[in-house]
Amino acid sequence: QPPGGAGAAPAPAPVAAAPAPVLVLAAAGGSAAPAPGPAASSAEPPRAEATPEGAELLAEVFRRTQKACLKLWAPKQVSGGAYTRVKGFGEAKKRRSWGPESTFVMRRIFEWRDAMARREDESPSYVLTSELLLAVAERLPAEERDLLLISNPLPAFLEANGRAAAAELLQEVRAARAAWLAASGAESGGGSSPRGR
């Protein structure tokens, strides 16, 4: 005996929803026509017809989309002085621990960050935030342990793949410092110049 008693009626079967009207644009005439579908039944509601104005608007959307797809995107080139517009650079230059060497190294790291972002198709701030960029230029880490004293844990991009990008960053810092010392020694007649304002 069913739980509802002998006189309980069976639950009604769910009623399938009627398909929503679908419009397609005719290839030749430019007017909208209903999309092909299953054979119509007497219970099927009538399908909506697009107005000529609506069909023309839809055709214009198609034309503009096709035109946009034909455009070739090219990344914006970074100018030589773009590093000076890094957020926080003006304040960093005022600190006693910041000298000409830090500015020189920062420019090299800025260019490395841009090249890395283009290579990996990531945003520059994901590769290296401006805050960390300035901290690295100020404190000039030589080894991974020095870098971890600045940021621990490291950002996701530097941490990935066994910290491969972190190793590249440190290599760039060392190369920039060597270039700075070589340039400073040449200008001073062979002696290295101390870090100064």
ChimeraX attribute file (.defattr): number of C-alpha atoms within 10 A of each C-alpha:
attribute: neighborCount
match mode: 1-to-1
recipient: residues
	/A:1	7
	/A:2	9
	/A:3	6
	/A:4	9
	/A:5	8
	/A:6	8
	/A:7	8
	/A:8	10
	/A:9	9
	/A:10	8
	/A:11	6
	/A:12	6
	/A:13	6
	/A:14	6
	/A:15	6
	/A:16	6
	/A:17	6
	/A:18	9
	/A:19	10
	/A:20	10
	/A:21	12
	/A:22	14
	/A:23	16
	/A:24	16
	/A:25	17
	/A:26	13
	/A:27	9
	/A:28	6
	/A:29	8
	/A:30	14
	/A:31	19
	/A:32	21
	/A:33	18
	/A:34	15
	/A:35	13
	/A:36	9
	/A:37	8
	/A:38	6
	/A:39	7
	/A:40	9
	/A:41	7
	/A:42	7
	/A:43	7
	/A:44	10
	/A:45	12
	/A:46	10
	/A:47	14
	/A:48	13
	/A:49	16
	/A:50	16
	/A:51	11
	/A:52	12
	/A:53	10
	/A:54	13
	/A:55	20
	/A:56	16
	/A:57	12
	/A:58	16
	/A:59	15
	/A:60	12
	/A:61	12
	/A:62	12
	/A:63	11
	/A:64	10
	/A:65	11
	/A:66	11
	/A:67	10
	/A:68	10
	/A:69	9
	/A:70	8
	/A:71	8
	/A:72	6
	/A:73	7
	/A:74	6
	/A:75	6
	/A:76	6
	/A:77	8
	/A:78	12
	/A:79	8
	/A:80	9
	/A:81	8
	/A:82	12
	/A:83	18
	/A:84	14
	/A:85	9
	/A:86	14
	/A:87	13
	/A:88	12
	/A:89	17
	/A:90	11
	/A:91	9
	/A:92	19
	/A:93	17
	/A:94	11
	/A:95	11
	/A:96	10
	/A:97	13
	/A:98	20
	/A:99	18
	/A:100	14
	/A:101	23
	/A:102	26
	/A:103	19
	/A:104	15
	/A:105	26
	/A:106	24
	/A:107	20
	/A:108	18
	/A:109	23
	/A:110	22
	/A:111	17
	/A:112	19
	/A:113	21
	/A:114	18
	/A:115	14
	/A:116	19
	/A:117	17
	/A:118	13
	/A:119	9
	/A:120	10
	/A:121	10
	/A:122	13
	/A:123	14
	/A:124	18
	/A:125	14
	/A:126	14
	/A:127	22
	/A:128	26
	/A:129	16
	/A:130	18
	/A:131	14
	/A:132	16
	/A:133	20
	/A:134	25
	/A:135	19
	/A:136	23
	/A:137	23
	/A:138	20
	/A:139	15
	/A:140	21
	/A:141	20
	/A:142	16
	/A:143	14
	/A:144	13
	/A:145	11
	/A:146	14
	/A:147	22
	/A:148	12
	/A:149	12
	/A:150	15
	/A:151	13
	/A:152	9
	/A:153	11
	/A:154	17
	/A:155	16
	/A:156	12
	/A:157	15
	/A:158	19
	/A:159	14
	/A:160	12
	/A:161	10
	/A:162	9
	/A:163	16
	/A:164	12
	/A:165	17
	/A:166	22
	/A:167	16
	/A:168	14
	/A:169	23
	/A:170	20
	/A:171	15
	/A:172	17
	/A:173	23
	/A:174	17
	/A:175	14
	/A:176	21
	/A:177	19
	/A:178	13
	/A:179	15
	/A:180	19
	/A:181	18
	/A:182	15
	/A:183	14
	/A:184	17
	/A:185	14
	/A:186	13
	/A:187	12
	/A:188	10
	/A:189	8
	/A:190	12
	/A:191	12
	/A:192	15
	/A:193	16
	/A:194	11
	/A:195	12
	/A:196	11
	/A:197	13
